[in-house]
Amino acid sequence: MCGIVGYVGQRPASPSSRPVDVALQGLARLEYRGYDSAGVAVLDGSEVRVAKAKGKLKNLRGVLEGQDVPTSAVAIGHTRWATHGAPTDENAHPHLGGKDDELALVHNGIIENFAALRASLEADGYTFRSETDSEAAAHLVAREMQRTGDLTLALRAAAVQLEGAFTLLAIHRDQPDRVVAARRNSPLVVGLGEGENYLGSDVAAFVDNTREALEIGQDQVVTVTADDVAVTDFEGTEVTEKKQYTIAWDVAAAQKGGYDSFMAKEIHEQATAVADTLRGRIESGALHLDEMSIDESVLRSIDKIIVVACGTAANAGNVAKYAIEHWCRIPTEVELAHEFRYRDPIVTEKTLVVAISQSGETMDTLMAMRHAQEQGAKVVAICNTYGSTIPREADAALYLHVGPEIAVASTKAYLGQITACYLLGLYLAQVRGNLFPDEIAALMEDLEQLPAHVQTVLDGAGAVEELAQSMKDTTSVLFLGRHVGYPTALEGALKLKEIAYIHAEGFAAGELKHGPIALVDEGQPVFVIVPSPRGRDSLHSKVVSNIQEVRARGARTLVIAEEGDEDVLPYSDVVLRVPATRTLFAPLLTVIPLQIFSCALAAAKGLDVDQPRNLAKSVTVE
């Protein structure tokens, strides 16, 4: 959660290039991480100046409009997803620290021992203005600064006293040329410029200005000036092996490009997203996963796979379960990451854990992954964000390469995750000998056709958008699917809940008669994802029967079916077509009309499609 930025450098004092404007620019790129409030802090001689406002970033801009903001060398900023304390001006970051407000600090994460720290600080005479855990960190760093006289030493001393997850950025009036930051279980990256440097929750914070980035590792402190970046661990030992990399996308990828919303843009980028996930990994019909750094002998010994993920990523994992079990004959479980480590799971050295996370910072998934590693399991991460914590700590990583996803509700990353799961499943089948080479080559050939099929579905978006517009007053939608259509039904319902705020439920179609059919009354919209009639005939016919069951109770049936499937026509009020493909690959196509429907319905209701209420893109708290 939360977006944090930092800047150090001397820019000309023009209205759009002051350090505070650089911070605001970075916050605008990070607002998808939280938008309950926003704030910035700069130095003005011997004074720390803070401006903040509840609500979205535009409110902060309103507060700053017309103000004579100092052109100091440093600025820090924050856009908040609230945890401790309501979204108010007082609880917004940055927080001032010290008895004379000599320090400002921003925080991403949760400080679990803040109550004890607060009691200690109040006993020392420090005054609290907010309900947040973060203010305790601000005063703690200020107290350590009084003791050490150096901001780097102070932050290091404070960090070892904190429990929980945090990224902290601090500035102090006595050292006006630097921003000092620390991280534990929360993201932080440095942007490297010439005569200026940047800090951010992710590279979107500074990609407008530089594409050169530096990873900051777990339990590290970084001191950033205009001309230098120094990194130590929490004990003060210098980190000499720093990992620098070039960001693979430019600022244009984080702009709407003529679409009404980032979500609409990202939906329409999905043909490219699938192609980019496949690119460079198929050669002469065989799979070559250079990132798969787990020895093949270990993979051949695996007797169970556990997928850990949350939300949309968990739905991708449920698709993976069907594919991996079919191709590899390995029992595969899908666990919600936040439940996994609390139920005493059975994990051994022969267990392969697949951790799926768009951001690579999902705290629930990270902690589940670490728990599995403690039990001896190997972990493969499937992730979209290069250099993030989950792929760095995993034993191997498959990056999606789909580019930045700005909208909070995931679309193109979901298709990338499913595609990466297919690659992993086929790679395991190849290594373990579950499939013959010609079988893998045929599957890969069909997989390479999918970007074109995705584009075909996208080209028909107009009909789905018209359907959504006609249903803008709908208050409830149900989704049904069997086999790989079931996770698609779950994802369709999740998208509608996330951005349109209406009742939506996804069900395994066979479960309908065991209770949920009681929800169906006259006019109830029901989406049904129909499997190919060319697959398992009994499965297709049973889903057609499910359509008849809900229609007999008055439902309005909205059917997603393969081109040429005529059996659905007598029982369908609306039919949305997708190209024919293998049953296991169908989720890459059948989910797209549901994404388009949700996006268009939310827009028709006048809602903010990209920034739905109460949500944030990167969930860095448990």
Protein Blocks (a to p, Z undefined) as FASTA:
>chain_A
ZZdddddddddfbfklgfklmmmmmmmmmmmnocfbccddddehjaccddddehjfklmm
mmmgopacdfbfbdcddddddfehcadfklpccddedjkopaccddedjdfklmmmmmmm
mmnopacfbfbfklmmmmmmmmmmmmnopaklmmmmmmmmpgcjdddddddfklmmbccd
ddehiacdddddehiacddfblklmmmmoccdcdddehiacdddfkbccdddfkopacfb
dcddddfbdfklmcgnopabfklmmmmmmmmmmmmmmgopagghiacdfklmccfklmmm
pcbdcdddehjllmmmmmmmmmmmmmnopacddddfklmmmnopaddfkbccddddfklp
amklmmmmmmmmmnopacddddfbehiaklmmmmbdcdfklopafblbacklmmmmmmmm
mmmmmmmmmmnopacfklmmmmmmmmmmmmmmmmmmmmmmmmmmmmmmmmmmpcbdcddd
ehjllmmmmmmmmmmmmmnopacddddfklmmnommmmpcghiacddddddfklcfklmm
mmmmmmmmmmmnopacdddddehiaklmmmcfbdcddddddfklmmmmmmmmmmmmmmmm
mmmnopafklcghiafbdcbZZ
